[in-house]
Amino acid sequence: MQYTIRNIPDYLDATLRDAAWREGKSLNETAVAALVRGAGLAERERVKRDLSDIAGTWQEDPAFDNAIAEQQKIDEAMWR
């Protein structure tokens, strides 16, 4: 997501730029981190999405296998 924020006070700009320089990060990274902290989200664990809820649930399906096999066929007449 991209934001445009206007009318940043000089003192805030200087503080963010100083922090970015000290931490060796971009101004954008530093500003996003400040927004996260300011919104009270710094302590909240981010929800991570993985595939553990569906891993290992594949079931063999002959109809699916046949459909895939049909897609793999080459029609030689179309390639002349």
N, C-alpha and C positions, 0 to 999 in steps of 0.2 A: 504494500500500500504506500502511496506517496502523498505527502502533505506539503502544503505551502503555508508557512506561518509568517505573518507580518508583524511589524512593530515590536520586535524583540528589543528590550531595553539594553542600553550599552553595557551596563554592569553585568547583565546575564550573558550577553555575547562574550564579553571578556572572560567571565568565569568559565563558560563552556569551552572556549578556545584554549584557555590555560590548562584545563583538565585534560582536554584531548591531547595537547602537546606533552604533558607530564606522563600520561598513560600510554603514549605512542599509538593512539587510536585516531580514527577520523572524527571530524566534527559531527558528522551524521551519527556514528556509533555512540558518541558521547551524549548527544542530544536525545537519542532514543532511550539510552539507559536512564537519563534524568527523567524523561517522561514516564518510564516504567516505575521508577522509584516514587515519583510524584503522584502517580495514580494508585499507589499502595500495592503494587503488584510484585515488588521485588522479593518479598518473602513467600509469595504464593508459588507453589510448584507448577510448572507448565505441564499441561496434559500432553503426553507424547502418544502418538498413534503408531502402532505397529500392527503386524498381521498375526499376532499370536492367537487371536480369537478364531482365525480361520485356518491357521497352519495345520496341516495334517488331516483336513476334512475332505480332501478330494475323493470322489467316488467314481469308479469306472462307469462309463455310460456308453454302451455300444452305438447308440444313435448319434452321439456327439462324435465318436471316433469315425463313424461312417461319413458324417458331414465334413469333417476335416480331411478325410481321405479323398473325397470328391473334389475338394478345393485344390488338392495337390496334383490332380491330373492335368496333363498338358494336351491341349487339342492341337495336334500337329497341323491340321488343315488351316488353322488360324495363323500359322507362322510361315506360310508359303508366300 
